[in-house]
Amino acid sequence: MFRTALRAQGYKVVAVEDGLDALKFLEAQTPAAVVLDLGLPRLHGGDVLREMASRGLTHAVPVIIVTGESRPILNELDFACVLRKPISAEELIAAVRGCIAKARSHPPQF
């Protein structure tokens, strides 16, 4: 549902099956934004985000977390915004649009 909604808004969407595939994709591509569910199989989304941060990607790529998990794990992660499940397609689209616009207007300082 979310892929279809984002594509209908003109976004190119690449979906992966699990956290390991997400990291493989990020080795080859630098997307405009990442929508990351923390409850990914094989490698937790928090671990994906930590690896992105260790590579310096979270400064250049806004990460929109979609989760039902509790706040403590979120306090230690670097992300642009968080959406609590359940969410609507409209909420996701608004978050993606806002995070990409913010990243473009405030490029990272290295």
Buried (B, 14 or more C-beta within 10 A) or exposed (E): EBEEBBEEEEBEBEEBEBBBBBBEBBEEEEBBBBBBBBEBEEBBBBBBBBBBBEBEBBBBBBBBBBBEBEEEBBEEBEBBBBBEEEBEBEEBBEBBBBBBEEBEEEEEEE
